Amino acid sequence: MRSDEDIFFNQLYLKYYPKIQHVAYSYLFDMESAKGVAQEVFLKLWDKREIIDPEKGVYGYLLITTKNLCINILKRRVTEKKFMDFSNYKLQAEINMLSLSNNTSGKLIEKEISTLLDNAIKVMPDKVRSTFILSRSGKLKQKEIADLQGVSLRTVETRLKTAMEILKKAFKDYFIWFISFFAELFG
């Protein structure tokens, strides 16, 4: 036999699921994501059923949770788009540099530098890498990155310092080329 809690939850689900899905869709413009958010909202409601007071209204909680989940998804989409834009921009810069180079040794060095850059970015911790990419390709200020990632300004500064230390180690033998490469890439 089902408990009163289960019956109450089922009634809430049937009553509010379509509304919550619609609200999520109005943020995300993607029905699959909206359905996922609506499911997640009701999972969170179930997890917090002990502390939520039904007398005070559950709909407000559902709306706030929906909004927060949608904002998190939108932030993730922005970060993913910035990364893709960076990858495309970097590829174009590499093509430009290779086409401008007149001699074979210059081409080889530029290719090696490009490989070093790729490898250096790959070994960065995920959070350091995303902060670095937003800083360099997104042309975002450190405060904007902090707000976007939900961290302190100091954390962003530390991550960028870590990224630069990793790059410095990777390019220790190519200091002059490193400067010209980054001037071309991020100029």
PADRENMAR-819011 format. One record per residue: y, z, x of N, C-alpha, C in turn. Coordinates in pm, 1 decimal, m for minus. Layout:
> Y:Z:X:Y:Z:X:Y:Z:X
...
//
This chain:
> m118.4:0.0:84.3:0.0:0.0:0.0:124.7:0.0:88.8
> 223.2:m74.6:48.9:344.6:m88.0:128.4:437.1:29.8:103.7
> 505.7:66.4:208.8:597.8:179.2:197.7:728.0:134.2:132.6
> 805.0:233.5:87.8:937.1:205.0:30.5:1025.8:135.5:133.2
> 1008.0:173.2:259.0:1085.4:113.0:368.2:1057.3:m37.1:377.0
> 930.9:m75.1:368.4:892.8:m216.3:374.0:949.6:m293.3:255.2
> 940.5:m233.6:139.5:990.7:m299.3:18.1:1141.8:m317.9:27.9
> 1212.6:m214.1:71.7:1358.2:m221.9:86.8:1395.6:m330.4:188.3
> 1324.1:m333.8:300.0:1351.9:m434.0:403.4:1327.9:m574.8:348.5
> 1219.3:m593.4:276.3:1189.6:m724.3:216.9:1299.3:m768.6:121.7
> 1349.7:m675.7:41.4:1458.5:m708.1:m51.3:1584.3:m750.7:25.6
> 1615.4:m676.7:132.3:1730.8:m712.8:215.5:1711.9:m851.4:276.5
> 1591.8:m876.1:324.9:1561.9:m1003.9:389.0:1581.7:m1118.7:290.2
> 1524.9:m1104.3:172.8:1536.0:m1210.2:72.0:1680.4:m1230.1:26.0
> 1753.7:m1122.3:18.0:1892.0:m1129.9:m30.3:1986.3:m1186.2:75.6
> 1972.3:m1141.9:201.0:2073.0:m1173.1:302.7:2033.5:m1280.8:403.9
> 1906.3:m1309.9:417.1:1866.6:m1407.7:519.5:1942.7:m1539.9:506.8
> 1950.2:m1600.8:388.1:2023.2:m1728.6:378.2:2171.5:m1715.1:416.6
> 2232.1:m1603.6:381.2:2373.5:m1582.3:414.4:2391.9:m1566.9:565.5
> 2304.8:m1489.9:627.0:2313.2:m1467.4:771.6:2287.9:m1598.4:846.1
> 2191.4:m1674.8:800.2:2164.0:m1804.4:862.4:2286.3:m1895.6:850.3
> 2352.5:m1894.7:736.1:2472.7:m1976.5:715.5:2586.0:m1932.5:808.6
> 2604.8:m1802.3:822.7:2708.8:m1751.3:913.0:2678.3:m1794.7:1056.5
> 2554.2:m1780.8:1098.0:2515.4:m1821.2:1233.5:2538.3:m1971.1:1253.0
> 2505.9:m2049.8:1152.7:2526.9:m2194.6:1162.5:2675.6:m2227.4:1175.4
> 2760.2:m2150.5:1107.9:2904.8:m2176.5:1116.0:2958.9:m2151.4:1256.4
> 2891.4:m2068.5:1334.6:2929.4:m2046.3:1474.5:2867.8:m2151.5:1566.2
> 2740.6:m2183.3:1544.2:2662.0:m2258.6:1642.0:2647.2:m2407.7:1612.1
> 2662.2:m2446.7:1486.2:2645.1:m2585.8:1443.6:2509.1:m2642.2:1485.9
> 2408.4:m2557.9:1479.2:2272.4:m2596.5:1516.5:2177.3:m2513.7:1430.3
> 2107.3:m2580.8:1339.5:2025.5:m2508.9:1242.2:1910.8:m2432.1:1306.8
> 1847.0:m2488.6:1408.1:1737.0:m2417.4:1473.9:1787.1:m2288.7:1539.5
> 1900.6:m2297.9:1606.3:1958.1:m2178.0:1668.5:1999.0:m2077.7:1561.7
> 2054.8:m2126.6:1451.7:2097.2:m2038.0:1342.7:1977.0:m1964.0:1283.6
> 1865.8:m2034.7:1266.8:1744.2:m1969.7:1216.1:1696.0:m1863.4:1314.4
> 1700.4:m1895.8:1442.3:1659.7:m1799.4:1544.7:1747.1:m1675.5:1544.2
> 1878.2:m1696.2:1528.5:1970.5:m1582.5:1523.0:1940.0:m1497.4:1400.4
> 1920.6:m1561.5:1286.0:1891.8:m1485.9:1163.6:1764.7:m1402.5:1180.9
> 1662.8:m1460.2:1241.2:1539.5:m1385.0:1266.6:1566.8:m1265.4:1358.0
> 1643.7:m1290.5:1464.1:1676.4:m1184.1:1560.2:1755.7:m1072.0:1493.3
> 1847.6:m1108.0:1404.9:1928.3:m1007.7:1334.0:1837.3:m915.5:1253.5
> 1742.5:m973.5:1183.4:1653.5:m890.4:1102.3:1554.9:m810.8:1187.3
> 1518.6:m862.0:1303.4:1437.1:m782.0:1395.6:1515.5:m660.3:1444.3
> 1642.8:m682.7:1475.8:1727.2:m571.1:1520.2:1745.3:m469.5:1407.2
> 1762.3:m519.5:1285.9:1774.8:m429.5:1170.8:1647.3:m345.9:1156.3
> 1532.6:m408.3:1170.1:1406.7:m335.3:1157.8:1394.7:m229.6:1267.5
> 1434.4:m266.8:1390.0:1427.4:m171.9:1501.4:1519.7:m52.4:1480.5
> 1629.8:m73.5:1410.7:1728.2:34.1:1391.7:1724.9:91.3:1250.1
> 1618.6:66.8:1179.1:1610.1:110.8:1039.8:1623.3:261.9:1024.1
> 1586.3:335.5:1127.7:1592.7:481.7:1121.7:1736.7:532.7:1127.1
> 1824.5:457.9:1194.3:1961.0:509.2:1214.7:2065.6:442.5:1126.1
> 2028.7:335.2:1057.0:2124.9:267.4:969.5:2119.1:330.7:831.3
> 2236.9:362.9:780.1:2247.8:426.7:648.9:2266.4:318.9:541.6
> 2166.5:298.9:454.5:2177.1:194.8:351.9:2291.1:220.1:252.7
> 2332.1:345.7:240.0:2440.5:380.3:148.4:2574.3:323.0:196.0
> 2588.8:308.3:327.0:2714.7:258.0:382.7:2717.8:105.5:385.6
> 2613.3:43.9:347.4:2610.3:m101.9:343.5:2552.2:m160.9:469.9
> 2451.0:m239.4:451.5:2381.0:m301.2:562.4:2443.1:m436.6:596.7
> 2508.7:m498.3:499.7:2561.3:m633.3:520.0:2662.0:m638.7:635.0
> 2745.7:m537.6:646.8:2841.8:m533.3:757.6:2771.2:m531.3:892.1
> 2666.6:m451.4:901.9:2587.4:m446.4:1025.3:2526.7:m583.5:1055.0
> 2472.7:m647.0:951.4:2411.5:m778.8:969.7:2513.7:m881.1:1019.2
> 2633.8:m877.8:962.6:2738.1:m972.8:1003.7:2782.5:m950.0:1147.9
> 2803.4:m824.7:1184.4:2847.2:m793.9:1321.3:2739.1:m833.1:1421.5
> 2615.8:m802.7:1389.7:2505.1:m839.1:1478.3:2494.7:m990.9:1491.1
> 2511.0:m1060.9:1380.4:2507.7:m1207.6:1382.6:2617.5:m1262.2:1472.3
> 2737.9:m1211.2:1453.5:2851.7:m1257.3:1534.2:2825.4:m1234.3:1682.6
> 2778.5:m1115.8:1718.1:2753.9:m1083.6:1859.2:2645.3:m1172.4:1920.6
> 2538.3:m1195.0:1847.4:2431.7:m1282.3:1898.4:2482.1:m1425.8:1916.5
> 2562.2:m1472.7:1821.6:2617.3:m1608.5:1832.0:2711.9:m1620.3:1951.0
> 2793.5:m1519.4:1973.2:2885.1:m1521.1:2087.8:2805.5:m1526.8:2217.6
> 2698.1:m1450.6:2226.1:2614.1:m1454.6:2346.7:2555.3:m1593.8:2369.2
> 2510.9:m1657.8:2263.1:2456.1:m1793.6:2274.9:2564.7:m1890.7:2319.2
> 2683.9:m1878.3:2261.2:2794.0:m1967.4:2298.4:2834.3:m1947.7:2444.1
> 2835.4:m1824.1:2491.3:2866.0:m1798.0:2632.5:2762.2:m1864.9:2722.1
> 2635.7:m1852.1:2684.0:2528.3:m1913.4:2761.6:2544.3:m2065.5:2764.6
> 2581.9:m2123.5:2650.6:2602.5:m2268.7:2645.6:2716.2:m2311.9:2738.3
> 2824.6:m2233.7:2740.6:2937.4:m2266.3:2828.4:2892.1:m2263.5:2973.6
> 2818.6:m2159.7:3011.4:2770.7:m2147.9:3149.0:2679.0:m2265.0:3184.1
> 2588.6:m2301.2:3093.7:2498.1:m2413.4:3119.0:2575.0:m2544.1:3132.8
> 2677.4:m2562.7:3049.2:2758.7:m2684.7:3057.3:2834.0:m2689.3:3189.3
> 2889.1:m2576.6:3231.7:2960.8:m2572.0:3359.6:2866.4:m2608.7:3473.3
> 2743.8:m2558.5:3467.7:2646.9:m2589.5:3572.3:2615.6:m2738.5:3574.0
> 2595.1:m2797.5:3456.3:2565.6:m2940.8:3449.3:2685.0:m3022.2:3498.1
> 2806.5:m2982.2:3458.4:2926.4:m3050.8:3505.7:2935.6:m3041.8:3657.4
> 2905.1:m2923.6:3711.8:2908.9:m2904.8:3857.0:2808.8:m2997.0:3925.0
> 2688.1:m3004.1:3872.0:2584.8:m3088.8:3932.0:2628.4:m3235.0:3932.9
> 2685.2:m3281.2:3822.3:2732.9:m3419.4:3815.1:2848.6:m3442.5:3910.8
> 2940.9:m3346.9:3917.6:3056.9:m3357.9:4005.9:3011.8:m3360.9:4151.8
> 2918.4:m3274.0:4185.6:2867.6:m3266.1:4322.5:2798.0:m3396.8:4360.6
> 2718.8:m3451.0:4271.1:2650.3:m3577.0:4297.8:2751.4:m3688.4:4322.0
> 2855.7:m3694.3:4239.5:2958.3:m3796.8:4257.6:3029.5:m3779.5:4391.5
> 3058.6:m3656.3:4429.7:3123.9:m3631.0:4558.5:3034.1:m3675.7:4673.6
> 2905.6:m3650.4:4662.4:2811.6:m3694.2:4766.4:2809.3:m3846.2:4776.6
> 2806.6:m3913.1:4663.9:2806.6:m4059.6:4663.7:2934.7:m4112.0:4727.9
> 3047.7:m4052.3:4691.2:3175.8:m4094.2:4749.1:3177.4:m4074.2:4900.0
> 3130.2:m3959.7:4945.1:3130.8:m3932.1:5088.8:3040.3:m4029.1:5163.6
> 2924.3:m4056.5:5108.5:2832.1:m4148.4:5175.2:2887.7:m4290.5:5178.9
> 2954.9:m4331.7:5073.2:3009.4:m4467.0:5072.0:3128.4:m4481.2:5166.1
> 3200.2:m4373.2:5192.7:3314.3:m4378.4:5283.4:3272.4:m4373.0:5429.9
> 3155.0:m4324.8:5454.8:3109.1:m4310.8:5592.4:3071.3:m4447.8:5648.2
> 3121.2:m4478.4:5769.9:3097.5:m4609.9:5828.9:2978.7:m4614.0:5923.1
> 2941.6:m4500.4:5979.1:2834.3:m4507.1:6077.4:2711.6:m4430.8:6030.5
> 2600.2:m4467.2:6087.9:2472.1:m4409.9:6047.7:2464.8:m4260.9:6076.5
> 2514.4:m4217.5:6191.5:2506.3:m4074.5:6223.6:2590.8:m3992.8:6126.5
> 2705.6:m4047.5:6085.9:2789.3:m3978.2:5987.4:2716.8:m3962.2:5855.2
> 2645.0:m4067.6:5815.9:2568.8:m4061.6:5690.8:2458.5:m3956.6:5699.9
> 2392.3:m3953.0:5813.5:2284.3:m3855.3:5830.7:2337.9:m3712.8:5826.8
> 2450.8:m3690.0:5892.4:2509.8:m3555.9:5893.7:2553.4:m3516.1:5753.3
> 2616.0:m3609.1:5681.3:2659.6:m3578.3:5545.0:2540.6:m3548.8:5454.2
> 2433.4:m3622.7:5471.4:2312.6:m3596.6:5391.9:2254.7:m3459.5:5426.5
> 2255.1:m3427.3:5553.9:2204.2:m3297.3:5597.5:2290.5:m3183.9:5541.7
> 2421.3:m3204.2:5542.3:2512.8:m3103.4:5487.9:2488.5:m3085.9:5338.6
> 2469.6:m3197.1:5270.1:2441.8:m3190.3:5126.7:2313.2:m3112.4:5100.2
> 2211.8:m3136.3:5180.8:2085.3:m3063.8:5167.1:2104.7:m2915.7:5196.5
> 2182.7:m2885.9:5300.7:2211.6:m2745.5:5332.8:2282.3:m2676.5:5216.3
> 2377.6:m2746.7:5155.7:2450.3:m2689.6:5042.2:2355.2:m2662.3:4926.4
> 2272.8:m2760.9:4892.8:2175.8:m2742.3:4784.2:2085.7:m2622.6:4810.5
> 2033.8:m2614.9:4932.4:1943.5:m2504.9:4967.2:2015.1:m2370.7:4963.7
> 2139.4:m2367.4:5012.1:2215.7:m2241.9:5011.3:2240.7:m2195.8:4868.5
> 2273.9:m2288.4:4780.4:2299.0:m2252.5:4640.2:2169.2:m2207.5:4573.8
> 2057.9:m2272.1:4607.7:1928.7:m2235.7:4547.9:1884.4:m2094.6:4585.8
> 1916.0:m2050.2:4708.1:1870.1:m1917.2:4749.8:1961.7:m1804.9:4701.1
> 2075.8:m1841.4:4645.3:2164.7:m1737.3:4592.5:2096.6:m1669.7:4473.7
> 2115.1:m1538.4:4460.7:2066.4:m1471.8:4339.4:2129.6:m1537.8:4216.2
> 2059.2:m1537.3:4103.9:2104.2:m1607.8:3983.2:2247.2:m1573.8:3944.5
> 2280.4:m1446.0:3941.4:2414.2:m1405.7:3897.7:2520.4:m1449.6:3997.7
> 2488.6:m1442.1:4125.5:2581.8:m1486.9:4230.2:2602.9:m1637.4:4216.9
> 2492.9:m1712.2:4196.9:2501.3:m1857.7:4184.1:2587.0:m1897.6:4064.2
> 2563.3:m1836.4:3948.2:2640.7:m1875.2:3830.1:2788.5:m1840.6:3847.2
> 2817.5:m1726.6:3909.7:2957.0:m1689.6:3935.1:3020.5:m1789.3:4031.1
> 2948.5:m1825.9:4136.4:2999.7:m1922.0:4235.0:3027.5:m2057.5:4169.8
> 2934.9:m2104.2:4088.5:2950.6:m2234.5:4024.2:3069.4:m2233.3:3928.8
> 3084.1:m2127.2:3849.9:3199.3:m2117.9:3760.3:3329.8:m2115.9:3838.2
> 3328.4:m2049.2:3951.4:3448.2:m2038.6:4034.2:3485.5:m2173.0:4095.0
> 3387.5:m2244.1:4145.2:3415.8:m2367.5:4218.8:3424.7:m2489.9:4129.2
> 3330.8:m2505.5:4039.2:3331.6:m2627.5:3958.2:3410.3:m2609.9:3829.7
> 3407.7:m2490.5:3774.6:3478.3:m2466.3:3650.1:3625.5:m2441.9:3669.5
> 3665.2:m2423.4:3795.6:3805.4:m2395.4:3828.4:3856.7:m2275.3:3748.0
> 3768.3:m2181.0:3720.8:3807.0:m2062.1:3646.0:3859.4:m1955.8:3741.4
> 3953.4:m1878.5:3693.2:4003.7:m1765.8:3770.7:3901.1:m1653.4:3762.7
> 3909.0:m1564.0:3858.8:3810.8:m1455.7:3864.6:3813.4:m1371.4:3737.2
> 3928.9:m1347.8:3681.4:3940.0:m1269.2:3557.9:3869.8:m1341.9:3442.9
> 3886.2:m1473.9:3435.3:3820.2:m1551.7:3329.9:3667.8:m1545.7:3344.6
> 3622.0:m1551.7:3468.7:3477.4:m1543.1:3493.8:3426.1:m1405.2:3452.9
> 3501.8:m1301.6:3486.9:3461.8:m1165.0:3450.5:3449.3:m1152.3:3298.9
> 3547.3:m1205.4:3226.1:3543.1:m1199.4:3079.9:3425.6:m1279.4:3025.1
> 3403.0:m1398.1:3079.3:3295.3:m1484.7:3032.1:3157.9:m1422.7:3055.7
> 3141.3:m1359.3:3172.0:3011.1:m1302.3:3205.9:2997.0:m1157.2:3160.2
> 3105.1:m1099.0:3110.0:3097.9:m961.1:3062.5:3080.1:m859.8:3173.8
> 3143.4:m886.2:3289.4:3135.3:m794.7:3403.2:3276.6:m761.9:3449.8
> 3286.8:m668.4:3542.9:3418.0:m629.8:3594.4:3468.5:m733.5:3694.4
> 3598.8:m732.0:3715.6:3660.9:m820.5:3814.1:3604.3:m792.0:3952.2
> 3581.1:m666.7:3981.9:3525.4:m626.7:4111.6:3385.8:m687.6:4132.3
> 3306.4:m691.6:4026.3:3173.2:m751.5:4034.8:3183.2:m900.2:4067.9
> 3277.3:m969.7:4004.6:3297.4:m1112.1:4033.1:3337.6:m1130.6:4179.0
> 3429.7:m1048.2:4227.6:3473.5:m1056.9:4367.4:3356.1:m1035.0:4462.9
> 3274.0:m936.5:4432.0:3157.7:m907.1:4516.7:3059.5:m1024.0:4516.8
> 3035.1:m1081.3:4400.1:2942.6:m1194.7:4391.3:2995.2:m1315.1:4470.0
> 3125.4:m1342.1:4459.7:3182.6:m1454.9:4533.6:3177.5:m1430.4:4683.9
> 3198.9:m1306.3:4723.8:3190.0:m1273.1:4865.8:3046.5:m1294.9:4914.7
> 2949.8:m1252.5:4835.1:2808.9:m1272.5:4869.8:2776.9:m1421.8:4881.1
> 2826.4:m1500.8:4786.8:2802.8:m1645.7:4790.6:2860.8:m1706.7:4917.5
> 2981.0:m1666.1:4953.5:3044.2:m1721.4:5073.3:2969.4:m1679.7:5199.8
> 2915.1:m1559.2:5202.1:2836.1:m1515.7:5317.7:2708.9:m1599.4:5330.9
> 2647.3:m1629.6:5218.9:2527.3:m1713.8:5220.4:2562.4:m1853.8:5271.4
> 2673.6:m1908.5:5222.7:2716.0:m2041.1:5267.7:2753.1:m2040.3:5415.5
> 2818.7:m1934.1:5457.9:2859.4:m1923.3:5598.4:2736.4:m1925.6:5689.6
> 2632.2:m1852.0:5650.6:2508.7:m1851.2:5730.3:2442.9:m1988.9:5730.2
> 2442.3:m2053.2:5614.6:2377.4:m2184.1:5603.5:2448.9:m2290.1:5687.0
> 2581.1:m2276.7:5699.4:2660.6:m2379.3:5766.6:2713.1:m2334.7:5902.7
> 2651.1:m2235.1:5962.8:2703.9:m2181.2:6088.7:2712.2:m2287.3:6198.8
> 2624.9:m2385.5:6196.6:2625.9:m2490.6:6298.6:2712.0:m2610.9:6259.6
> 2769.1:m2607.5:6140.4:2843.9:m2722.7:6089.7:2983.0:m2683.0:6040.8
> 3047.9:m2594.1:6108.8:3173.5:m2538.5:6059.5:3276.1:m2646.9:6025.4
> 3301.1:m2741.2:6115.3:3401.1:m2845.4:6091.0:3358.8:m2933.9:5973.9
> 3231.5:m2973.6:5972.6:3182.8:m3055.4:5862.1:3185.9:m2977.8:5730.7
> 3156.8:m2849.4:5739.0:3159.8:m2762.5:5621.5:3298.3:m2764.7:5557.6
> 3402.0:m2751.9:5639.3:3539.7:m2750.9:5588.3:3572.5:m2884.8:5521.9
> 3541.4:m2995.5:5588.3:3574.3:m3126.3:5531.3:3490.9:m3154.7:5406.0
> 3365.2:m3110.8:5406.6:3278.5:m3131.4:5290.3:3333.8:m3059.1:5168.2
> 3370.4:m2932.6:5185.9:3421.7:m2856.5:5073.1:3559.9:m2904.2:5031.1
> 3638.9:m2953.8:5124.6:3768.9:m3009.2:5087.7:3748.2:m3130.6:4997.3
> 3650.0:m3214.0:5030.6:3620.2:m3331.7:4949.7:3556.2:m3291.8:4815.9
> 3464.7:m3196.3:4821.9:3389.2:m3156.2:4703.1:3474.4:m3082.9:4601.6
> 3557.3:m2991.6:4647.7:3634.1:m2907.9:4554.9:3783.5:m2934.4:4560.5
> 3823.2:m3034.7:4636.0:3963.6:m3065.4:4657.4:4042.7:m3095.2:4539.8
//
